[in-house]
Amino acid sequence: MAMPKHKISKSRRDMRKANHLKVKSANPSKCPQCGEPKMSHRVCIHCGFYKGKEIIKMGE
Ligand SMILES: [Zn+2]
């Protein structure tokens, strides 16, 4: 039977969980239109552009 040699402490176990959450939530992508950080494969919430086209008309 495969058994871990040492018990992982609560803090180390929780740090691993926190790391997974971080990877899921982080989406490092920059908008080519305005340079603001945006989610990839989504319309930019700052300028409303996606794939070089204006999807959402932004007000003044
Ligand atoms: Zn943008």
N, CA, C, O and the ligand as a Tripos MOL2 file, in Angstrom:
@<TRIPOS>MOLECULE
protein
  241   239    61     0     0
PROTEIN
NO_CHARGES

@<TRIPOS>ATOM
      1 N           0.8400   -1.2110    0.0000 N.3       1 MET1
      2 CA          0.0000    0.0000    0.0000 C.3       1 MET1
      3 C           0.8690    1.2520    0.0000 C.2       1 MET1
      4 O           1.8210    1.3520    0.7740 O.2       1 MET1
      5 N           0.5510    2.1780   -0.8420 N.am      2 ALA2
      6 CA          1.3010    3.4270   -0.8920 C.3       2 ALA2
      7 C           0.8660    4.3280    0.2500 C.2       2 ALA2
      8 O          -0.3040    4.6880    0.3780 O.2       2 ALA2
      9 N           1.8350    4.6800    1.0710 N.am      3 MET3
     10 CA          1.5240    5.5340    2.2190 C.3       3 MET3
     11 C           2.4830    6.7140    2.2580 C.2       3 MET3
     12 O           3.6700    6.5400    1.9790 O.2       3 MET3
     13 N           2.0120    7.8980    2.5910 N.am      4 PRO4
     14 CA          2.9190    9.0430    2.7110 C.3       4 PRO4
     15 C           3.8330    8.8750    3.9190 C.2       4 PRO4
     16 O           3.4030    8.3990    4.9700 O.2       4 PRO4
     17 N           5.0840    9.2650    3.7650 N.am      5 LYS5
     18 CA          6.0620    9.0910    4.8390 C.3       5 LYS5
     19 C           5.7620   10.0080    6.0050 C.2       5 LYS5
     20 O           5.9700    9.6430    7.1630 O.2       5 LYS5
     21 N           5.2660   11.2140    5.6970 N.am      6 HIS6
     22 CA          4.9890   12.1650    6.7680 C.3       6 HIS6
     23 C           3.5970   12.7370    6.5870 C.2       6 HIS6
     24 O           3.1150   12.9300    5.4710 O.2       6 HIS6
     25 N           2.9750   12.9980    7.7140 N.am      7 LYS7
     26 CA          1.6790   13.6760    7.6660 C.3       7 LYS7
     27 C           1.9050   15.1370    7.2870 C.2       7 LYS7
     28 O           2.7840   15.7980    7.8410 O.2       7 LYS7
     29 N           1.1130   15.6360    6.3450 N.am      8 ILE8
     30 CA          1.2280   17.0440    5.9520 C.3       8 ILE8
     31 C           0.4570   17.8790    6.9680 C.2       8 ILE8
     32 O          -0.7050   17.6000    7.2620 O.2       8 ILE8
     33 N           1.1160   18.9020    7.5000 N.am      9 SER9
     34 CA          0.4970   19.7530    8.5180 C.3       9 SER9
     35 C          -0.6870   20.5210    7.9250 C.2       9 SER9
     36 O          -0.8000   20.6700    6.7080 O.2       9 SER9
     37 N          -1.5520   20.9970    8.7940 N.am     10 LYS10
     38 CA         -2.7410   21.7350    8.3470 C.3      10 LYS10
     39 C          -2.3680   22.9190    7.4630 C.2      10 LYS10
     40 O          -3.0110   23.1740    6.4450 O.2      10 LYS10
     41 N          -1.3190   23.6410    7.8650 N.am     11 SER11
     42 CA         -0.9480   24.8390    7.1120 C.3      11 SER11
     43 C          -0.4400   24.4610    5.7190 C.2      11 SER11
     44 O          -0.7540   25.1430    4.7430 O.2      11 SER11
     45 N           0.3460   23.3760    5.6150 N.am     12 ARG12
     46 CA          0.8620   22.9800    4.2990 C.3      12 ARG12
     47 C          -0.2650   22.4660    3.4080 C.2      12 ARG12
     48 O          -0.2920   22.7410    2.2090 O.2      12 ARG12
     49 N          -1.1830   21.7260    3.9950 N.am     13 ARG13
     50 CA         -2.3280   21.2270    3.2350 C.3      13 ARG13
     51 C          -3.1660   22.3960    2.7120 C.2      13 ARG13
     52 O          -3.5700   22.4100    1.5490 O.2      13 ARG13
     53 N          -3.4220   23.3770    3.5880 N.am     14 ASP14
     54 CA         -4.2390   24.5220    3.2000 C.3      14 ASP14
     55 C          -3.5200   25.4060    2.1820 C.2      14 ASP14
     56 O          -4.1520   26.0220    1.3240 O.2      14 ASP14
     57 N          -2.1910   25.4600    2.2900 N.am     15 MET15
     58 CA         -1.4290   26.2540    1.3130 C.3      15 MET15
     59 C          -1.5750   25.6510   -0.0770 C.2      15 MET15
     60 O          -1.6660   26.3840   -1.0610 O.2      15 MET15
     61 N          -1.5990   24.3190   -0.1710 N.am     16 ARG16
     62 CA         -1.7680   23.6600   -1.4620 C.3      16 ARG16
     63 C          -3.1500   24.0000   -2.0320 C.2      16 ARG16
     64 O          -3.2760   24.2970   -3.2200 O.2      16 ARG16
     65 N          -4.1720   23.9570   -1.1960 N.am     17 LYS17
     66 CA         -5.5310   24.2970   -1.6380 C.3      17 LYS17
     67 C          -5.6010   25.7440   -2.1250 C.2      17 LYS17
     68 O          -6.2190   26.0380   -3.1490 O.2      17 LYS17
     69 N          -4.9630   26.6360   -1.3800 N.am     18 ALA18
     70 CA         -4.9740   28.0580   -1.7410 C.3      18 ALA18
     71 C          -4.3010   28.2670   -3.0860 C.2      18 ALA18
     72 O          -4.7180   29.1190   -3.8720 O.2      18 ALA18
     73 N          -3.2560   27.4860   -3.3500 N.am     19 ASN19
     74 CA         -2.5310   27.5940   -4.6050 C.3      19 ASN19
     75 C          -3.4310   27.2150   -5.7810 C.2      19 ASN19
     76 O          -3.3760   27.8510   -6.8340 O.2      19 ASN19
     77 N          -4.2540   26.1860   -5.6070 N.am     20 HIS20
     78 CA         -5.1600   25.7720   -6.6770 C.3      20 HIS20
     79 C          -6.1740   26.8730   -6.9750 C.2      20 HIS20
     80 O          -6.4810   27.1480   -8.1350 O.2      20 HIS20
     81 N          -6.6870   27.4950   -5.9240 N.am     21 LEU21
     82 CA         -7.6530   28.5700   -6.0960 C.3      21 LEU21
     83 C          -7.0350   29.7190   -6.8740 C.2      21 LEU21
     84 O          -7.6730   30.3230   -7.7370 O.2      21 LEU21
     85 N          -5.7820   30.0100   -6.5530 N.am     22 LYS22
     86 CA         -5.0850   31.1220   -7.1840 C.3      22 LYS22
     87 C          -4.9660   30.8800   -8.6900 C.2      22 LYS22
     88 O          -5.1890   31.7880   -9.4900 O.2      22 LYS22
     89 N          -4.6130   29.6510   -9.0690 N.am     23 VAL23
     90 CA         -4.4360   29.3080  -10.4790 C.3      23 VAL23
     91 C          -5.7650   29.4380  -11.2220 C.2      23 VAL23
     92 O          -5.8060   29.8970  -12.3630 O.2      23 VAL23
     93 N          -6.8620   29.0220  -10.5530 N.am     24 LYS24
     94 CA         -8.1710   29.0730  -11.2020 C.3      24 LYS24
     95 C          -8.6340   30.5160  -11.4360 C.2      24 LYS24
     96 O          -9.1830   30.8410  -12.4890 O.2      24 LYS24
     97 N          -8.4000   31.3820  -10.4260 N.am     25 SER25
     98 CA         -8.9330   32.7270  -10.5140 C.3      25 SER25
     99 C          -8.0640   33.6430  -11.3880 C.2      25 SER25
    100 O          -8.5730   34.5680  -12.0210 O.2      25 SER25
    101 N          -6.7580   33.3780  -11.4170 N.am     26 ALA26
    102 CA         -5.8610   34.2560  -12.1770 C.3      26 ALA26
    103 C          -5.9950   33.9850  -13.6700 C.2      26 ALA26
    104 O          -5.9920   32.8300  -14.0960 O.2      26 ALA26
    105 N          -6.1090   35.0130  -14.4400 N.am     27 ASN27
    106 CA         -6.1900   34.8810  -15.8910 C.3      27 ASN27
    107 C          -5.3780   36.0020  -16.5240 C.2      27 ASN27
    108 O          -5.9450   37.0010  -16.9670 O.2      27 ASN27
    109 N          -4.0640   35.8510  -16.5730 N.am     28 PRO28
    110 CA         -3.2360   36.9570  -17.0260 C.3      28 PRO28
    111 C          -3.3060   37.1370  -18.5430 C.2      28 PRO28
    112 O          -2.7180   36.3720  -19.3070 O.2      28 PRO28
    113 N          -4.0270   38.1500  -18.9490 N.am     29 SER29
    114 CA         -4.1300   38.4770  -20.3610 C.3      29 SER29
    115 C          -4.3330   39.9730  -20.4930 C.2      29 SER29
    116 O          -5.0510   40.5870  -19.7040 O.2      29 SER29
    117 N          -3.6920   40.5580  -21.5020 N.am     30 LYS30
    118 CA         -3.8020   42.0000  -21.6950 C.3      30 LYS30
    119 C          -4.6220   42.3020  -22.9280 C.2      30 LYS30
    120 O          -4.5040   41.6280  -23.9510 O.2      30 LYS30
    121 N          -5.4590   43.3270  -22.8220 N.am     31 CYS31
    122 CA         -6.2470   43.7630  -23.9640 C.3      31 CYS31
    123 C          -5.3280   44.4410  -24.9760 C.2      31 CYS31
    124 O          -4.6080   45.3710  -24.6120 O.2      31 CYS31
    125 N          -5.3300   44.0010  -26.2460 N.am     32 PRO32
    126 CA         -4.4690   44.6560  -27.2420 C.3      32 PRO32
    127 C          -4.9560   46.0470  -27.6030 C.2      32 PRO32
    128 O          -4.2000   46.8360  -28.1710 O.2      32 PRO32
    129 N          -6.2140   46.3640  -27.2830 N.am     33 GLN33
    130 CA         -6.8100   47.6550  -27.6350 C.3      33 GLN33
    131 C          -6.4330   48.7470  -26.6410 C.2      33 GLN33
    132 O          -5.9740   49.8230  -27.0230 O.2      33 GLN33
    133 N          -6.6380   48.4430  -25.3310 N.am     34 CYS34
    134 CA         -6.4040   49.4820  -24.3200 C.3      34 CYS34
    135 C          -5.2950   49.1050  -23.3390 C.2      34 CYS34
    136 O          -4.8740   49.9420  -22.5410 O.2      34 CYS34
    137 N          -4.8070   47.8450  -23.3850 N.am     35 GLY35
    138 CA         -3.7080   47.4400  -22.5300 C.3      35 GLY35
    139 C          -4.0980   47.0930  -21.1110 C.2      35 GLY35
    140 O          -3.2340   46.7790  -20.2920 O.2      35 GLY35
    141 N          -5.3880   47.1430  -20.8030 N.am     36 GLU36
    142 CA         -5.8620   46.7920  -19.4690 C.3      36 GLU36
    143 C          -5.9030   45.2660  -19.3260 C.2      36 GLU36
    144 O          -6.1000   44.5590  -20.3140 O.2      36 GLU36
    145 N          -5.7180   44.7580  -18.1090 N.am     37 PRO37
    146 CA         -5.8450   43.3010  -17.9180 C.3      37 PRO37
    147 C          -7.2720   42.8420  -18.1550 C.2      37 PRO37
    148 O          -8.2140   43.4560  -17.6550 O.2      37 PRO37
    149 N          -7.4350   41.7860  -18.9020 N.am     38 LYS38
    150 CA         -8.7730   41.2810  -19.2210 C.3      38 LYS38
    151 C          -8.7550   39.7660  -19.2130 C.2      38 LYS38
    152 O          -7.6880   39.1510  -19.2010 O.2      38 LYS38
    153 N          -9.9320   39.1660  -19.2190 N.am     39 MET39
    154 CA        -10.0280   37.7190  -19.3000 C.3      39 MET39
    155 C          -9.8830   37.2920  -20.7540 C.2      39 MET39
    156 O         -10.4800   37.8910  -21.6490 O.2      39 MET39
    157 N          -9.0820   36.2460  -20.9840 N.am     40 SER40
    158 CA         -8.8910   35.7800  -22.3510 C.3      40 SER40
    159 C         -10.1820   35.1570  -22.8780 C.2      40 SER40
    160 O         -10.9590   34.5850  -22.1130 O.2      40 SER40
    161 N         -10.4020   35.2670  -24.1610 N.am     41 HIS41
    162 CA        -11.5890   34.7810  -24.8550 C.3      41 HIS41
    163 C         -12.8780   35.4490  -24.3630 C.2      41 HIS41
    164 O         -13.9710   34.8970  -24.4900 O.2      41 HIS41
    165 N         -12.7220   36.6480  -23.7990 N.am     42 ARG42
    166 CA        -13.8930   37.4080  -23.3580 C.3      42 ARG42
    167 C         -13.7550   38.8340  -23.8780 C.2      42 ARG42
    168 O         -12.6450   39.3080  -24.1180 O.2      42 ARG42
    169 N         -14.8760   39.5080  -24.0500 N.am     43 VAL43
    170 CA        -14.8420   40.9060  -24.4670 C.3      43 VAL43
    171 C         -14.1920   41.7290  -23.3560 C.2      43 VAL43
    172 O         -14.4820   41.5140  -22.1790 O.2      43 VAL43
    173 N         -13.3220   42.6610  -23.7160 N.am     44 CYS44
    174 CA        -12.6750   43.5220  -22.7280 C.3      44 CYS44
    175 C         -13.7180   44.4010  -22.0640 C.2      44 CYS44
    176 O         -14.5070   45.0610  -22.7390 O.2      44 CYS44
    177 N         -13.7180   44.4070  -20.7170 N.am     45 ILE45
    178 CA        -14.7170   45.1990  -19.9950 C.3      45 ILE45
    179 C         -14.3340   46.6670  -19.9470 C.2      45 ILE45
    180 O         -15.1410   47.5060  -19.5460 O.2      45 ILE45
    181 N         -13.0910   46.9910  -20.3570 N.am     46 HIS46
    182 CA        -12.6300   48.3780  -20.2730 C.3      46 HIS46
    183 C         -12.9600   49.1610  -21.5440 C.2      46 HIS46
    184 O         -13.3540   50.3250  -21.4730 O.2      46 HIS46
    185 N         -12.7980   48.5210  -22.7110 N.am     47 CYS47
    186 CA        -13.0520   49.2400  -23.9580 C.3      47 CYS47
    187 C         -14.1190   48.5660  -24.8210 C.2      47 CYS47
    188 O         -14.5630   49.1450  -25.8130 O.2      47 CYS47
    189 N         -14.5400   47.3410  -24.4570 N.am     48 GLY48
    190 CA        -15.6030   46.6760  -25.1980 C.3      48 GLY48
    191 C         -15.1590   46.0350  -26.5020 C.2      48 GLY48
    192 O         -15.9900   45.7000  -27.3470 O.2      48 GLY48
    193 N         -13.8230   45.8580  -26.6740 N.am     49 PHE49
    194 CA        -13.3070   45.2830  -27.9070 C.3      49 PHE49
    195 C         -13.0110   43.7980  -27.7240 C.2      49 PHE49
    196 O         -12.6100   43.3590  -26.6470 O.2      49 PHE49
    197 N         -13.2140   43.0400  -28.7900 N.am     50 TYR50
    198 CA        -12.8110   41.6360  -28.8130 C.3      50 TYR50
    199 C         -12.4230   41.2760  -30.2360 C.2      50 TYR50
    200 O         -13.1910   41.5010  -31.1710 O.2      50 TYR50
    201 N         -11.2330   40.7160  -30.3990 N.am     51 LYS51
    202 CA        -10.6930   40.3390  -31.7230 C.3      51 LYS51
    203 C         -10.6970   41.5210  -32.6910 C.2      51 LYS51
    204 O         -11.0080   41.3670  -33.8720 O.2      51 LYS51
    205 N         -10.3450   42.7120  -32.1730 N.am     52 GLY52
    206 CA        -10.2100   43.8910  -33.0160 C.3      52 GLY52
    207 C         -11.5240   44.5420  -33.4010 C.2      52 GLY52
    208 O         -11.5350   45.4990  -34.1750 O.2      52 GLY52
    209 N         -12.6510   44.0320  -32.8660 N.am     53 LYS53
    210 CA        -13.9530   44.6200  -33.1790 C.3      53 LYS53
    211 C         -14.5660   45.1810  -31.9060 C.2      53 LYS53
    212 O         -14.3620   44.6430  -30.8180 O.2      53 LYS53
    213 N         -15.3210   46.2720  -32.0500 N.am     54 GLU54
    214 CA        -16.0110   46.8440  -30.8960 C.3      54 GLU54
    215 C         -17.3170   46.0890  -30.6920 C.2      54 GLU54
    216 O         -18.2520   46.2180  -31.4820 O.2      54 GLU54
    217 N         -17.3690   45.2940  -29.6130 N.am     55 ILE55
    218 CA        -18.5440   44.4640  -29.3430 C.3      55 ILE55
    219 C         -19.5590   45.2590  -28.5270 C.2      55 ILE55
    220 O         -20.7490   45.2860  -28.8400 O.2      55 ILE55
    221 N         -19.0550   45.9120  -27.4630 N.am     56 ILE56
    222 CA        -19.9270   46.7170  -26.6060 C.3      56 ILE56
    223 C         -19.6250   48.1880  -26.8750 C.2      56 ILE56
    224 O         -18.4730   48.6150  -26.8080 O.2      56 ILE56
    225 N         -20.6610   48.9520  -27.1760 N.am     57 LYS57
    226 CA        -20.4740   50.3880  -27.3620 C.3      57 LYS57
    227 C         -20.3340   51.0600  -26.0110 C.2      57 LYS57
    228 O         -21.2540   51.0360  -25.1930 O.2      57 LYS57
    229 N         -19.1620   51.6670  -25.7800 N.am     58 MET58
    230 CA        -18.8960   52.2870  -24.4970 C.3      58 MET58
    231 C         -19.3800   53.7450  -24.5140 C.2      58 MET58
    232 O         -19.1850   54.4760  -25.4850 O.2      58 MET58
    233 N         -20.0100   54.1340  -23.4170 N.am     59 GLY59
    234 CA        -20.4570   55.5230  -23.2800 C.3      59 GLY59
    235 C         -19.2800   56.4520  -23.0620 C.2      59 GLY59
    236 O         -18.1280   56.0180  -23.0580 O.2      59 GLY59
    237 N         -19.5700   57.7310  -22.8790 N.am     60 GLU60
    238 CA        -18.5100   58.7340  -22.7830 C.3      60 GLU60
    239 C         -17.5270   58.4450  -21.6690 C.2      60 GLU60
    240 O         -16.5800   59.2060  -21.4690 O.2      60 GLU60
    241 ZN         -9.6850   46.8980  -23.7460 Zn       61 ZN61
@<TRIPOS>BOND
     1     1     2 1
     2     2     3 1
     3     3     4 2
     4     3     5 am
     5     5     6 1
     6     6     7 1
     7     7     8 2
     8     7     9 am
     9     9    10 1
    10    10    11 1
    11    11    12 2
    12    11    13 am
    13    13    14 1
    14    14    15 1
    15    15    16 2
    16    15    17 am
    17    17    18 1
    18    18    19 1
    19    19    20 2
    20    19    21 am
    21    21    22 1
    22    22    23 1
    23    23    24 2
    24    23    25 am
    25    25    26 1
    26    26    27 1
    27    27    28 2
    28    27    29 am
    29    29    30 1
    30    30    31 1
    31    31    32 2
    32    31    33 am
    33    33    34 1
    34    34    35 1
    35    35    36 2
    36    35    37 am
    37    37    38 1
    38    38    39 1
    39    39    40 2
    40    39    41 am
    41    41    42 1
    42    42    43 1
    43    43    44 2
    44    43    45 am
    45    45    46 1
    46    46    47 1
    47    47    48 2
    48    47    49 am
    49    49    50 1
    50    50    51 1
    51    51    52 2
    52    51    53 am
    53    53    54 1
    54    54    55 1
    55    55    56 2
    56    55    57 am
    57    57    58 1
    58    58    59 1
    59    59    60 2
    60    59    61 am
    61    61    62 1
    62    62    63 1
    63    63    64 2
    64    63    65 am
    65    65    66 1
    66    66    67 1
    67    67    68 2
    68    67    69 am
    69    69    70 1
    70    70    71 1
    71    71    72 2
    72    71    73 am
    73    73    74 1
    74    74    75 1
    75    75    76 2
    76    75    77 am
    77    77    78 1
    78    78    79 1
    79    79    80 2
    80    79    81 am
    81    81    82 1
    82    82    83 1
    83    83    84 2
    84    83    85 am
    85    85    86 1
    86    86    87 1
    87    87    88 2
    88    87    89 am
    89    89    90 1
    90    90    91 1
    91    91    92 2
    92    91    93 am
    93    93    94 1
    94    94    95 1
    95    95    96 2
    96    95    97 am
    97    97    98 1
    98    98    99 1
    99    99   100 2
   100    99   101 am
   101   101   102 1
   102   102   103 1
   103   103   104 2
   104   103   105 am
   105   105   106 1
   106   106   107 1
   107   107   108 2
   108   107   109 am
   109   109   110 1
   110   110   111 1
   111   111   112 2
   112   111   113 am
   113   113   114 1
   114   114   115 1
   115   115   116 2
   116   115   117 am
   117   117   118 1
   118   118   119 1
   119   119   120 2
   120   119   121 am
   121   121   122 1
   122   122   123 1
   123   123   124 2
   124   123   125 am
   125   125   126 1
   126   126   127 1
   127   127   128 2
   128   127   129 am
   129   129   130 1
   130   130   131 1
   131   131   132 2
   132   131   133 am
   133   133   134 1
   134   134   135 1
   135   135   136 2
   136   135   137 am
   137   137   138 1
   138   138   139 1
   139   139   140 2
   140   139   141 am
   141   141   142 1
   142   142   143 1
   143   143   144 2
   144   143   145 am
   145   145   146 1
   146   146   147 1
   147   147   148 2
   148   147   149 am
   149   149   150 1
   150   150   151 1
   151   151   152 2
   152   151   153 am
   153   153   154 1
   154   154   155 1
   155   155   156 2
   156   155   157 am
   157   157   158 1
   158   158   159 1
   159   159   160 2
   160   159   161 am
   161   161   162 1
   162   162   163 1
   163   163   164 2
   164   163   165 am
   165   165   166 1
   166   166   167 1
   167   167   168 2
   168   167   169 am
   169   169   170 1
   170   170   171 1
   171   171   172 2
   172   171   173 am
   173   173   174 1
   174   174   175 1
   175   175   176 2
   176   175   177 am
   177   177   178 1
   178   178   179 1
   179   179   180 2
   180   179   181 am
   181   181   182 1
   182   182   183 1
   183   183   184 2
   184   183   185 am
   185   185   186 1
   186   186   187 1
   187   187   188 2
   188   187   189 am
   189   189   190 1
   190   190   191 1
   191   191   192 2
   192   191   193 am
   193   193   194 1
   194   194   195 1
   195   195   196 2
   196   195   197 am
   197   197   198 1
   198   198   199 1
   199   199   200 2
   200   199   201 am
   201   201   202 1
   202   202   203 1
   203   203   204 2
   204   203   205 am
   205   205   206 1
   206   206   207 1
   207   207   208 2
   208   207   209 am
   209   209   210 1
   210   210   211 1
   211   211   212 2
   212   211   213 am
   213   213   214 1
   214   214   215 1
   215   215   216 2
   216   215   217 am
   217   217   218 1
   218   218   219 1
   219   219   220 2
   220   219   221 am
   221   221   222 1
   222   222   223 1
   223   223   224 2
   224   223   225 am
   225   225   226 1
   226   226   227 1
   227   227   228 2
   228   227   229 am
   229   229   230 1
   230   230   231 1
   231   231   232 2
   232   231   233 am
   233   233   234 1
   234   234   235 1
   235   235   236 2
   236   235   237 am
   237   237   238 1
   238   238   239 1
   239   239   240 2
@<TRIPOS>SUBSTRUCTURE
     1 MET1         2 RESIDUE 1 A MET
     2 ALA2         6 RESIDUE 1 A ALA
     3 MET3        10 RESIDUE 1 A MET
     4 PRO4        14 RESIDUE 1 A PRO
     5 LYS5        18 RESIDUE 1 A LYS
     6 HIS6        22 RESIDUE 1 A HIS
     7 LYS7        26 RESIDUE 1 A LYS
     8 ILE8        30 RESIDUE 1 A ILE
     9 SER9        34 RESIDUE 1 A SER
    10 LYS10       38 RESIDUE 1 A LYS
    11 SER11       42 RESIDUE 1 A SER
    12 ARG12       46 RESIDUE 1 A ARG
    13 ARG13       50 RESIDUE 1 A ARG
    14 ASP14       54 RESIDUE 1 A ASP
    15 MET15       58 RESIDUE 1 A MET
    16 ARG16       62 RESIDUE 1 A ARG
    17 LYS17       66 RESIDUE 1 A LYS
    18 ALA18       70 RESIDUE 1 A ALA
    19 ASN19       74 RESIDUE 1 A ASN
    20 HIS20       78 RESIDUE 1 A HIS
    21 LEU21       82 RESIDUE 1 A LEU
    22 LYS22       86 RESIDUE 1 A LYS
    23 VAL23       90 RESIDUE 1 A VAL
    24 LYS24       94 RESIDUE 1 A LYS
    25 SER25       98 RESIDUE 1 A SER
    26 ALA26      102 RESIDUE 1 A ALA
    27 ASN27      106 RESIDUE 1 A ASN
    28 PRO28      110 RESIDUE 1 A PRO
    29 SER29      114 RESIDUE 1 A SER
    30 LYS30      118 RESIDUE 1 A LYS
    31 CYS31      122 RESIDUE 1 A CYS
    32 PRO32      126 RESIDUE 1 A PRO
    33 GLN33      130 RESIDUE 1 A GLN
    34 CYS34      134 RESIDUE 1 A CYS
    35 GLY35      138 RESIDUE 1 A GLY
    36 GLU36      142 RESIDUE 1 A GLU
    37 PRO37      146 RESIDUE 1 A PRO
    38 LYS38      150 RESIDUE 1 A LYS
    39 MET39      154 RESIDUE 1 A MET
    40 SER40      158 RESIDUE 1 A SER
    41 HIS41      162 RESIDUE 1 A HIS
    42 ARG42      166 RESIDUE 1 A ARG
    43 VAL43      170 RESIDUE 1 A VAL
    44 CYS44      174 RESIDUE 1 A CYS
    45 ILE45      178 RESIDUE 1 A ILE
    46 HIS46      182 RESIDUE 1 A HIS
    47 CYS47      186 RESIDUE 1 A CYS
    48 GLY48      190 RESIDUE 1 A GLY
    49 PHE49      194 RESIDUE 1 A PHE
    50 TYR50      198 RESIDUE 1 A TYR
    51 LYS51      202 RESIDUE 1 A LYS
    52 GLY52      206 RESIDUE 1 A GLY
    53 LYS53      210 RESIDUE 1 A LYS
    54 GLU54      214 RESIDUE 1 A GLU
    55 ILE55      218 RESIDUE 1 A ILE
    56 ILE56      222 RESIDUE 1 A ILE
    57 LYS57      226 RESIDUE 1 A LYS
    58 MET58      230 RESIDUE 1 A MET
    59 GLY59      234 RESIDUE 1 A GLY
    60 GLU60      238 RESIDUE 1 A GLU
    61 ZN61       241 GROUP 0 **** ****
